[in-house]
Amino acid sequence: MNLEQFAKSAGVTLVVCDKDWGGKVAYKMKDSPNCMVAGFRTEQAAYKHWLKSTFGEHAAKAVTKLLKPARRMYEKEN
């Protein structure tokens, strides 16, 4: 499982937005569909911001470390 899959399973959806928002990518949470966090240049940057803002900086680093070995194991199986 990678960060994108983890975020999607947690209810994060990406939205394409205008340049007026400061970037071309934004994200929404399933829990708060009327709120949007915008201004990201890439999808990966939006997912990373969601991870840090949801879990905090230290926990986000731990989750990232956990996701990397799981991704390697998944790639070996397939």
C-alpha positions as a printed NumPy array, in Angstrom:
array([[  0.   ,   0.   ,   0.   ],
       [  1.319,   3.409,  -0.874],
       [  0.4  ,   6.858,   0.421],
       [ -2.213,   7.427,  -2.287],
       [ -3.992,   4.165,  -1.506],
       [ -3.833,   4.867,   2.227],
       [ -5.298,   8.348,   1.794],
       [ -8.087,   7.107,  -0.465],
       [ -9.006,   4.389,   2.028],
       [ -9.203,   7.122,   4.698],
       [-11.676,   9.121,   2.599],
       [ -9.456,  11.658,   0.824],
       [-10.412,  12.723,  -2.688],
       [ -8.41 ,  14.994,  -4.962],
       [ -9.969,  17.877,  -6.848],
       [ -8.599,  19.805,  -9.823],
       [ -8.813,  23.537,  -9.151],
       [ -8.094,  26.788, -10.965],
       [ -4.803,  28.692, -10.782],
       [ -6.631,  31.265,  -8.647],
       [ -6.38 ,  28.831,  -5.744],
       [ -2.568,  28.859,  -5.872],
       [ -2.072,  25.427,  -7.409],
       [ -3.788,  22.9  ,  -9.599],
       [ -4.629,  20.242,  -6.985],
       [ -6.768,  20.314,  -3.845],
       [ -8.119,  17.644,  -1.527],
       [-11.368,  17.013,   0.329],
       [-12.146,  14.722,   3.224],
       [-15.159,  12.426,   3.278],
       [-15.911,  13.609,   6.832],
       [-16.138,  17.266,   5.757],
       [-17.254,  17.399,   2.11 ],
       [-17.831,  21.167,   2.119],
       [-14.211,  21.944,   3.011],
       [-11.322,  21.878,   0.555],
       [ -7.581,  22.39 ,   1.076],
       [ -6.122,  23.866,  -2.113],
       [ -2.866,  25.158,  -3.529],
       [ -0.791,  22.073,  -4.308],
       [  1.256,  21.643,  -7.469],
       [  1.186,  17.849,  -7.447],
       [ -1.066,  15.097,  -6.185],
       [  1.758,  13.715,  -4.06 ],
       [  2.17 ,  17.084,  -2.308],
       [ -1.545,  17.11 ,  -1.469],
       [ -1.39 ,  13.596,  -0.017],
       [  1.706,  14.466,   2.05 ],
       [  0.034,  17.595,   3.437],
       [ -3.053,  15.595,   4.355],
       [ -0.914,  13.026,   6.17 ],
       [  0.989,  15.651,   8.173],
       [ -2.078,  17.736,   8.999],
       [ -4.064,  14.682,  10.085],
       [ -1.505,  12.796,  12.138],
       [  1.162,  15.392,  12.951],
       [  4.744,  15.52 ,  11.754],
       [  6.209,  12.701,  13.869],
       [  3.365,  10.265,  13.297],
       [  3.388,  11.078,   9.559],
       [  7.052,  10.048,   9.388],
       [  6.235,   6.781,  11.156],
       [  3.327,   6.055,   8.811],
       [  5.546,   6.794,   5.795],
       [  8.129,   4.316,   7.08 ],
       [  5.425,   1.705,   7.558],
       [  4.025,   2.227,   4.076],
       [  7.37 ,   1.738,   2.307],
       [  8.014,  -1.869,   3.463],
       [  4.408,  -2.796,   2.744],
       [  4.786,  -1.431,  -0.777],
       [  7.966,  -3.445,  -1.354],
       [  6.253,  -6.61 ,  -0.118],
       [  3.286,  -5.975,  -2.409],
       [  5.572,  -5.451,  -5.415],
       [  7.409,  -8.726,  -4.685],
       [  4.131, -10.655,  -4.584],
       [  2.924,  -9.313,  -7.931]])
